[in-house]
Amino acid sequence: MYKVLIIDDDPAMTELVTLLLKTHGLDAYMANSGEDGLQMIHKVSPDVVILDLMMPDMDGWQVCSQVRSFSAVPILILSALDSPGLVARALDGGADDYLIKPVPSGVLIAHLNTLVRRAVTERDIKDRLAIRPAAVPI
């Protein structure tokens, strides 16, 4: 089981996604603004973040940029915006994946599982490299 933080200004959307994730055995947390989302990342240390792009005050691109300044947590953009240029902008801005609303629940869960699996693998590799003994010259 892993922790997922949903950041979306629409409370109905965050509640719906939270319910969906909990039915799949995941720990789900909600934030309904970019600022609250940033605070929750520090507080909860999620394994993956689901982030909406179109939010007032602080949009998803700003949130993503700020998260990248302090964390490598996987970020999945879940947005109604489906312009290829906007998708590319989000991915270039630090997002790890992008899905367009509405998305079938099985597809969302599969993408989350992939992001978490990839992040865990990368952490394991870094941990193994960090504990290797220093090379001894011959």
Summary of the structure (lengths in Angstrom):
residues: 138
radius of gyration: 16.3
end to end distance: 46.2
largest distance: 64.4
contacts: 410
relative contact order: 0.14
helix: 49%
strand: 17%
